[in-house]
Amino acid sequence: MKETTKRVYYIDNLRWMTVSFLILYHAAMAYNTWGEANYIFLGAVKPISSVVVFISPWFMPLMFLLAGISSKFSLRKRGYKTFICERFKRLGIPFIFGMVVINPVLSYIADVTHNGYTGNYFAHYGVFFTKYTDLTGYDGGFTLGHFWFIAVLMVISLLSCLIIRLVDMIPERTREKARLLVGVLLFVVAIASYEITAFGKSLLTYLFLYLLGYYYFSNPEIVKGISKFKWLFTGVFVPIALANAILYVYVGDYPTLNTICMYGSLAFGVLALFSLGYDYLDFTGKFSRFNAKVSYVHYIIHFPIVVLCQYCFSLINVGSIANFFMTLVVSYPVTYTLCYVIDKTRYFRVVFGLKSKKNN
């Protein structure tokens, strides 16, 4: 029971702290140096752009690893049928809501800032639901936006149920003998497949890390062993992640070395942050419980808030650098205020995938 309690606390805290980086990350995307249009672009600024490159390799892999760990607890508690029904409820409903209410905001601002669209917001719905191009929405067309994560998580969650059932058919003795080898191979393949993408996303990496979370990083003995090397992982992760950002943003002439640094940042970043979380995020309190509860809501609503802030500040010509810092100052409290309101409002809770009050 002690290990179970420890695991729940540090996983929850690691998740909401990771999600909190998204406001910084998406605010910095408006200053990227690699020509990505984004929903609003405020000019290439290398120091700000470096933030995106520093975070990118390990952020989503860590999120899927944590999702896999959480699924272990959920499946053990609820069983397959209830787990699958819950996935449709907690992921499917917010996804539909996001496509209808949230992503049209991003697409509209992109059309206004990039294409000079002059129609009103509601008229733009006709553009959003009829213009299908690269699905980024940067041209004002339909986009999955940041809801791609929810869609992929739902698919991986369902697919993993089938994989887990098939693995359970293998004799336990055989599984125990192969555990270490399979775990190492799974981690290596997860890292190696990072640049094998579909729709611009590393789907194989996310699936493998989800399974690693389910089978390995939810195991107290394995996690204790990994955490012993936390400072080694961190000592490798920090300089290699910085080197990745510097090479990509400032240098650009060493693609092979840059790729090595990117893979290193992914592998050691996930291991370092997870093991540090295990050792230092084992706490709970009113603030951390609230953040853990609304981390999913935070993920859903933060992006339009960031883009709206950047757009409004650009209208009053505050300057690109000032826009960045003002966006951060405004977006964080606004996002958390809306999270609080949504958490306290019954019908909002449903469309944002929160559990009913009786389950909290």
Protein Blocks (a to p, Z undefined) as FASTA:
>chain_A
ZZmmmmmmmmmmmmmmmmmmmmmmmmmmmmccnopabjbdebjafklmmmmmmmmmmmmm
mmmmmmmmmmmmmmmmnommlmmmmmmmmmmmmmmmmmmmmmmmmmmmmmmmmnopabdf
klmmmmmmmmccehnomnopacekjmlmmmmmmmmmmmmmmmmmmmmmpcfklmmmmmmm
mmmmmmmmmmmmmmmcgehiafklmmmmmmmmmmmmmpmklmmmmmmmmmmmmmmmmmmm
mmmmmmmmmnopammlmmmmmmmmmmmmmmmmmmmmmmmmgccdfklmmmmmmmmmmmmm
mmmmmmmmmmmmmmnonojklmmmmmmmmmmmmmmmmmmmmmmpmklmmmnopacfklZZ
